[in-house]
Amino acid sequence: MKNQPFLKRMGFALQGIAAAFRTESSFRLQCLATLMVISVLAWYKPAMVWWALLLLNCGLVLGAELFNTALEQMIDHLHPSLHPSIKIAKDCAAGSVLILSATAAGVFIAFLIDVVAV
């Protein structure tokens, strides 16, 4: 699969996103949250720095969830039984999504405070 044409690689990436959307309720919820953030940004029309910060955070959360999904799928396929090391790996991946989500929420709250204060 190495050295495939760009459009073919893009197709693989889109298939991965679609698979995560179909199978992961967390990913669907995060996509909905991203749409809500974009809607709020479009409504308030803040400075571009807020667009950059909030969209960057949304992208990081969605990307982390895709990595988490990929890791879980691979681990569950290769080693379906529960093992303490596998639990740690899966929990750490989920923890990374949680940390990025909390950070994104904090940036969004800062944005709302800034917008309401103006």
C-alpha positions in Angstrom: 0.0 0.0 0.0 3.0 2.3 0.1 3.6 4.8 -2.7 -0.1 4.8 -3.9 -1.3 7.8 -5.8 -2.6 10.7 -3.7 -6.2 10.3 -4.6 -6.1 6.6 -3.6 -4.5 7.5 -0.3 -7.1 10.1 0.3 -9.8 7.5 -0.4 -8.2 5.3 2.3 -8.3 8.2 4.8 -11.9 8.9 4.0 -12.8 5.3 4.4 -11.2 5.3 7.9 -13.1 8.4 8.9 -16.3 6.9 7.6 -15.7 3.6 9.5 -15.0 5.5 12.7 -18.2 7.5 12.2 -20.2 4.3 11.6 -18.8 2.4 14.6 -17.9 4.9 17.3 -20.5 6.9 19.1 -17.8 9.0 20.7 -16.5 10.0 17.2 -20.1 10.9 16.1 -20.6 13.0 19.3 -17.3 14.8 18.7 -18.2 15.5 15.1 -21.5 17.0 16.4 -19.6 19.1 18.9 -17.3 20.3 16.1 -20.3 21.3 14.0 -21.7 23.2 17.0 -18.4 25.0 17.5 -18.3 26.0 13.8 -21.9 27.2 14.1 -21.1 29.3 17.2 -18.0 30.8 15.4 -20.1 31.6 12.3 -22.8 33.3 14.5 -20.4 35.4 16.6 -17.8 36.1 13.8 -14.9 36.5 16.2 -11.3 37.4 15.4 -9.5 34.8 13.3 -7.3 33.7 16.2 -10.4 32.2 17.9 -11.2 30.4 14.6 -7.7 29.0 14.5 -7.6 28.0 18.2 -11.0 26.4 18.2 -10.7 24.6 14.9 -7.2 23.3 15.9 -8.6 21.9 19.1 -11.5 20.3 17.3 -9.1 18.7 14.8 -6.9 17.5 17.6 -9.8 15.8 19.4 -11.1 14.2 16.2 -7.6 13.0 15.2 -7.0 11.6 18.7 -10.3 9.7 18.6 -9.3 8.3 15.2 -6.0 7.1 16.6 -7.8 5.7 19.6 -10.2 3.8 17.4 -7.4 2.5 15.2 -5.5 1.2 18.3 -8.6 -0.4 19.8 -9.5 -2.1 16.5 -6.0 -3.5 16.0 -5.6 -4.6 19.6 -9.0 -6.3 19.7 -8.2 -8.1 16.4 -4.7 -9.2 17.4 -5.4 -10.1 21.0 -9.2 -10.3 21.8 -8.7 -11.5 25.4 -8.1 -9.0 28.2 -4.5 -8.5 29.3 -3.2 -5.9 31.8 -0.8 -4.4 29.2 -3.5 -4.1 26.6 -5.9 -2.5 29.1 -3.2 0.1 29.9 -2.6 0.8 26.2 -6.3 1.3 25.5 -6.9 3.3 28.7 -3.9 5.6 27.8 -5.3 6.2 24.3 -8.7 7.0 25.7 -7.0 9.3 28.3 -5.4 11.2 25.5 -8.8 11.9 23.9 -10.1 13.0 27.3 -7.2 15.4 27.9 -7.6 16.9 24.5 -11.4 17.2 24.9 -11.0 18.9 28.2 -8.4 21.3 26.7 -10.8 22.0 23.8 -13.6 22.7 26.3 -11.4 25.1 28.2 -10.5 27.0 25.1 -14.2 27.2 24.1 -15.2 28.5 27.5 -12.4 31.1 27.2 -13.9 32.1 23.9 -17.4 32.4 25.3 -16.2 34.5 28.2 -14.3 36.8 25.7 -17.4 37.1 23.4 -19.8 37.7 26.3 -17.5 40.3 27.9 -17.4 42.3 24.6 
